[in-house]
Amino acid sequence: MMKDGSYRIQDYILRDTIVSAIEGAKVAETGLPFKVGIVGGGVAGATAALKLAGLGVETLVFESSESLVSGPPICHLHAGGNLYREISEAQCIALLEQSIATVRAYPHSVNRRPTVIAIPTSDPGEPDAILHRLNVLTAHYREMLESDADNAVLGSPDEYFTLYSKEDMLRLACADLPDDPSSPDEWMVPVAKYMSLEQFKYPLVVVQEYGLSVFRLAATAALGLEGVPNCTLNLKHRVTHVEEAAQGWSITTHNPAGETHTHHVDFLINACGFRTGALDDLAQRPRERWVEYKAAYLAHWPSQPGIWPEVIVHGARGTPQGMAQLTPYPQGFIQLHGMTKDITLFDGGLVNAGQRSAQPMLPQCMIDKVDTGWEWEHVRVRTERAIGHFSQWLPAFENAEVGGIPLCGAQQIPGDDPSLRAADASFDGERYARIELVKASSALQATDRILAHCESKGWITLPDGWQKPSLALTASLHRDAIVEKAKEIATLRNYPEALAIPLPDRN
């Protein structure tokens, strides 16, 4: 709707899309609405709500925060998992598939710039170790395009990755900085000119792993679910009790006015993020899992030369030379990870569930950082460490300064393997499911598994094509509207607007 109360043609298209989708899904047997309760409105719960409500499923969302998707520091779309040398090829393929689906579902949340993978001379690893995996991923991406041309969201398979020798880098170091990089060579120019080329093993790799804006993703979810008749958003509602019934669950909530309400649903989705175990405990559903607290830091680099790709310098996790990650945003803002215990990782920050609870217990100081924020001195010290960590390979970056408060949070890791990076949904009984994301891109696959489960039980009938990644409730949203909403969300959360602004996007 426009400010004068009139509707644009796009508004009618969106409304028609929703109506068509809702009419496509019918409840089996009784004809009554099949009602799903989703506890948690992070990327998992919001994605599930968008998909379910867009297919006509009556959906109730319960989120304790005042807005959707306010969880951990999402910044990278793991289209192949090349940040993680230690994970299996099967996990990498799963992350590639999930990431492609995420780009198709949230196209305006993507920062389209490549990622550079570098191995320092001080690291025992060799580039050859990841080259085989890159070839496997390229072949799988090509197969995905052959089965569905709409999967071509990462460009041509022939350009999924590009290798650079030292001679290539010395040649690019003599090139002018491009104003609008589009080719792998152009993206590599600032890296060649300003990073310490003698400190790396060759070849370096440029891979089409993109960025993901948590603020534009949050904006997409908020705009997509506003005013949808079959989705009820219960923000600032704390779930205090759940109880299994004969054919469903009752959910008791407490709202800011001090009122207590009980809601009855046919199916319960636990999408509580790192607090998933707390709801498991309420539901008496034991589950083994880990939780890890992490933080990313914001630097401001006013003298930044050129437009940068993301740069990953591999290193052994938890050591002083742990992996370093430089994620660029507009206006010279940089998000930083350093996989050392003094930067992104924390002593006592990786914990598993005990015998008495499904919820791993983080130290209270980390919970306080998630819930109430950081003390300034801790912000300054850790951000400066992150800047110093990356400056050992990029000397000019030592002039960067603290750019804002950290993006922090915790991620759950289901099961007994803390190195797991690709997970989606698990079920406990017929009417209880968890969305157990380690990476945001797994949310759609998890939701599809839950929908398939519900259809297999005869509770709903889904229309043909329901498994396509597109989301009916967001398909007609305009990029400009998403960006403006994202800037508003970033400001409300005390982050720079730059984190909500897209990098160059030619698609």
Residue pairs with C-beta under 8 A, 6 or more apart in sequence:
1 7
1 11
2 8
10 476
10 478
11 476
13 476
14 473
14 475
14 476
14 477
17 472
17 473
17 475
17 476
18 54
18 228
18 472
18 473
20 472
21 54
21 55
21 56
21 463
21 472
21 473
22 54
22 55
22 56
22 230
23 56
24 55
24 56
24 462
24 463
24 466
25 55
25 56
25 57
25 460
25 461
25 462
25 463
25 466
26 56
26 460
26 461
27 33
27 34
27 459
27 460
27 461
28 458
28 459
28 460
28 461
29 458
33 58
33 230
34 57
34 58
34 266
34 267
34 454
34 459
34 460
35 57
35 58
35 59
35 60
35 248
35 264
35 265
35 266
35 267
36 52
36 57
36 58
36 59
36 60
36 265
36 266
36 267
36 268
36 269
36 454
37 60
37 62
37 249
37 251
37 263
37 265
37 267
37 268
37 269
38 45
38 48
38 49
38 52
38 59
38 60
38 61
38 62
38 269
38 271
39 45
39 62
39 239
39 242
39 251
39 268
39 269
39 270
39 271
39 272
39 279
40 62
40 63
40 270
40 271
40 272
40 273
40 275
40 276
40 279
40 435
41 49
41 61
41 62
41 63
41 65
41 67
41 68
41 69
41 221
41 233
41 235
41 271
42 63
42 68
42 69
42 70
42 71
42 271
42 273
43 69
43 71
43 74
43 214
43 217
43 221
43 437
43 440
43 443
44 271
44 273
44 435
44 437
44 443
44 446
45 61
45 63
45 68
45 269
45 271
45 435
46 61
46 68
46 69
46 218
46 221
46 225
47 105
47 221
47 443
47 444
47 447
47 471
48 59
48 269
48 271
48 435
48 443
48 446
48 447
48 450
49 59
49 61
49 221
49 225
49 231
49 233
50 221
50 224
50 225
50 471
50 473
50 474
51 444
51 447
51 448
51 451
51 471
52 59
52 231
52 447
52 451
53 59
53 225
53 228
53 230
53 231
53 473
54 471
54 472
54 473
55 451
55 462
55 463
55 466
55 472
56 230
57 230
57 460
58 230
59 230
59 231
59 232
60 231
60 232
60 234
60 251
60 263
60 265
61 225
61 231
61 232
61 233
61 234
62 234
62 237
62 239
62 251
62 253
62 263
63 233
63 234
63 235
63 236
63 237
64 236
64 237
64 238
64 239
65 235
65 236
66 235
66 236
67 218
67 222
67 235
67 489
67 492
68 218
68 221
68 222
68 225
68 233
68 235
69 214
69 217
69 218
69 221
70 218
70 493
71 214
71 273
71 409
72 273
72 274
72 294
72 407
72 408
72 409
72 410
72 411
73 214
73 294
73 295
73 296
73 335
73 406
73 407
73 408
73 409
74 212
74 214
74 217
74 440
75 211
75 212
75 213
75 214
75 296
75 327
75 335
75 407
76 83
76 115
76 209
76 210
76 211
76 212
76 310
76 325
76 327
77 99
77 102
77 103
77 110
77 209
77 210
77 211
77 212
77 441
78 95
78 99
78 209
78 421
78 439
78 441
79 95
79 96
79 99
79 100
79 103
79 154
79 207
79 208
79 209
79 210
80 92
80 95
80 96
80 99
80 133
80 134
80 137
80 160
80 207
80 209
81 87
81 91
81 92
81 95
81 96
81 421
81 422
82 92
82 115
82 117
82 130
82 133
82 134
82 205
82 207
82 209
82 312
83 209
83 312
83 323
83 325
84 91
84 419
84 421
85 125
85 129
85 130
85 314
86 317
86 419
87 419
87 420
87 421
87 422
89 133
89 136
90 422
91 420
91 421
91 422
92 133
92 136
92 137
93 136
93 137
93 140
94 422
94 442
95 421
95 422
95 439
95 441
96 137
96 140
96 141
96 144
97 140
97 144
97 445
98 422
98 424
98 439
98 441
98 442
98 444
98 445
99 209
99 441
100 141
100 144
100 151
100 153
100 154
100 469
101 441
101 444
101 445
101 469
102 212
102 440
102 441
102 443
102 444
102 469
103 110
103 153
103 154
103 210
104 150
104 151
104 153
104 468
104 469
104 470
105 444
105 469
105 470
105 471
105 474
106 212
106 216
106 217
106 220
106 471
106 474
107 153
107 507
108 216
108 220
108 477
108 479
108 482
108 483
108 502
109 212
109 213
109 216
109 217
109 220
109 482
110 210
110 211
110 212
110 213
110 505
111 210
111 211
111 212
111 213
111 329
111 502
111 503
111 505
112 210
112 211
112 502
112 503
112 504
112 505
112 506
112 507
113 181
113 187
113 210
113 211
113 307
113 308
113 309
113 310
113 328
113 503
113 504
114 184
114 187
114 206
114 207
114 208
114 209
114 210
114 309
114 310
115 206
115 207
115 208
115 209
115 210
115 309
115 310
115 311
115 312
116 187
116 188
116 191
116 204
116 205
116 206
116 309
116 310
116 311
116 312
117 130
117 204
117 205
117 206
117 207
117 312
117 314
118 195
118 200
118 204
118 205
118 311
118 312
118 313
118 314
118 393
119 125
119 126
119 127
119 200
119 201
119 313
119 314
120 199
120 200
120 201
120 313
120 314
120 315
120 321
120 393
121 198
121 199
121 200
121 201
122 199
122 321
123 201
123 314
123 315
123 316
123 321
124 316
125 314
126 201
127 201
127 202
127 203
127 204
127 205
130 205
131 163
131 205
134 160
134 161
134 205
134 207
137 160
137 161
138 157
138 158
138 160
138 161
141 151
141 154
141 157
141 160
142 157
144 151
145 151
145 152
145 157
153 507
154 160
154 208
154 210
155 208
159 184
159 208
160 207
160 208
161 205
161 206
161 207
161 208
162 184
162 205
162 206
163 203
163 204
163 205
164 172
164 188
164 202
164 203
164 204
164 205
164 206
165 202
165 203
166 197
166 202
168 188
168 203
169 188
169 191
169 192
169 197
169 202
169 204
170 192
170 197
171 192
172 185
172 188
172 189
172 191
172 192
172 193
173 189
173 192
173 193
173 197
175 185
175 189
175 192
175 193
176 189
177 189
177 190
177 193
177 305
177 306
177 307
178 186
178 189
178 306
178 307
179 307
180 307
180 504
181 187
181 189
181 306
181 307
181 309
181 504
182 504
182 506
184 206
187 206
187 309
188 204
188 206
188 309
189 306
190 305
190 306
190 307
190 308
191 204
191 308
191 309
191 311
193 305
193 306
194 305
194 394
194 395
194 396
195 311
195 393
195 394
196 392
196 393
196 394
196 395
199 392
199 393
200 393
206 309
209 310
211 310
211 327
211 328
211 503
212 440
212 441
213 486
213 499
213 500
213 502
214 407
214 499
215 486
215 487
215 489
215 490
215 493
215 495
215 499
215 500
216 482
216 483
216 486
216 500
216 502
217 440
218 486
218 489
219 482
219 483
219 485
219 486
219 488
219 489
219 500
220 474
220 477
220 482
221 474
222 485
222 489
223 474
223 477
223 481
223 482
223 485
224 471
224 473
224 474
224 477
225 231
225 233
225 473
228 473
234 253
234 255
236 255
236 256
237 253
237 254
237 255
238 253
238 254
238 255
239 251
239 252
239 253
239 279
239 282
240 252
240 253
240 254
240 260
241 250
241 251
241 252
241 282
242 249
242 250
242 251
242 252
242 268
242 279
242 282
242 283
243 249
243 250
243 252
244 283
244 429
244 431
244 432
245 264
247 266
247 431
248 264
248 265
248 266
248 267
248 268
248 431
249 264
249 265
249 267
249 268
249 283
249 431
249 432
250 262
250 263
250 264
250 265
251 262
251 263
251 264
251 265
251 268
252 260
252 261
252 262
252 263
253 260
253 261
253 262
253 263
254 260
255 261
266 431
266 459
267 431
267 432
267 433
267 450
267 454
267 459
268 283
268 431
268 432
268 433
269 433
269 434
269 435
269 450
270 276
270 279
270 280
270 283
270 285
270 432
270 433
270 434
270 435
271 434
271 435
272 278
272 279
273 409
273 410
273 411
273 412
273 437
274 291
274 293
274 362
274 409
274 410
274 411
274 412
275 359
276 287
276 289
276 358
276 359
276 412
276 434
276 436
277 287
277 289
277 291
277 353
277 357
277 358
277 359
277 360
277 412
278 358
278 359
280 286
280 287
280 358
280 359
280 434
281 357
281 358
281 359
283 428
283 432
285 358
285 428
285 429
285 432
286 358
287 353
287 358
287 414
287 426
287 428
287 434
288 352
288 353
288 358
288 414
288 415
288 416
289 352
289 353
289 358
289 360
289 412
289 413
289 414
289 415
289 436
290 350
290 351
290 352
290 353
290 360
290 412
290 413
290 418
291 350
291 351
291 352
291 359
291 360
291 362
291 410
291 411
291 412
291 413
292 349
292 350
292 351
292 410
292 411
292 413
292 418
293 346
293 349
293 350
293 362
293 366
293 369
293 370
293 408
293 409
293 410
294 337
294 344
294 345
294 346
294 349
294 408
294 409
294 410
294 411
295 343
295 344
295 346
295 369
295 382
295 406
295 407
295 408
296 327
296 335
296 336
296 337
296 344
296 406
296 407
296 408
297 335
297 336
297 337
297 343
297 379
297 382
297 383
297 386
297 406
297 407
298 333
298 334
298 335
298 336
298 383
298 402
298 403
298 404
298 405
298 406
298 407
298 495
298 496
298 499
299 333
299 334
299 335
299 336
299 383
299 386
299 387
299 397
299 400
299 401
299 402
299 403
300 332
300 333
300 334
300 400
300 401
300 402
300 403
300 404
301 332
301 333
301 334
301 397
301 399
301 400
301 401
302 332
302 401
303 332
303 396
303 399
304 328
304 332
304 334
305 396
307 328
307 503
307 504
308 326
308 328
309 328
310 325
310 326
310 327
310 328
311 324
311 325
311 326
311 394
312 323
312 324
312 325
312 326
313 323
313 324
313 325
313 390
313 393
314 323
315 321
315 322
315 323
315 324
315 339
316 322
317 323
317 339
317 345
318 339
318 340
318 341
318 345
319 340
320 340
320 342
321 340
322 338
322 339
322 340
322 343
322 344
322 345
323 337
323 338
323 339
324 336
324 337
324 338
324 339
324 389
324 390
324 393
325 335
325 336
325 337
325 338
326 334
326 335
326 336
326 390
326 394
326 397
327 334
327 335
327 336
327 337
328 334
328 503
329 335
329 496
329 498
329 499
329 501
329 503
330 498
330 501
330 502
330 503
331 496
331 498
331 501
332 498
333 403
333 404
333 496
333 498
333 499
334 400
334 403
335 407
335 499
336 343
336 383
336 386
336 387
336 389
336 390
337 343
337 344
337 386
338 344
338 385
338 386
338 389
338 390
339 345
340 385
340 389
341 347
342 382
342 385
343 382
343 385
343 386
343 389
344 386
346 366
348 362
348 363
348 366
349 362
349 363
349 366
349 410
350 418
351 360
351 361
351 362
352 360
352 416
352 418
353 359
353 360
354 360
354 361
362 410
366 410
369 408
370 408
370 409
370 410
373 405
374 405
374 406
374 408
379 402
379 405
379 406
380 402
382 406
383 402
383 403
383 406
384 402
387 397
387 398
387 400
387 401
388 398
390 397
391 397
391 398
391 400
403 496
404 494
404 495
404 496
405 494
405 495
407 495
411 437
411 438
412 436
412 437
412 438
413 420
413 423
413 438
414 420
414 423
414 426
414 434
414 436
414 438
415 423
420 438
421 438
421 439
422 438
422 439
422 442
423 436
423 437
423 438
423 442
424 435
424 436
424 437
424 442
424 445
424 446
424 449
425 433
425 434
425 435
425 436
425 445
425 446
425 447
425 449
425 450
426 433
426 434
426 436
427 433
427 434
427 453
428 434
430 457
433 449
433 450
433 453
435 443
435 446
435 447
435 450
436 446
437 443
437 446
444 469
448 467
451 460
451 462
451 466
454 460
455 461
455 462
479 502
483 500
483 501
483 502
486 500
487 497
487 500
487 501
489 500
490 496
490 497
490 499
490 500
491 497
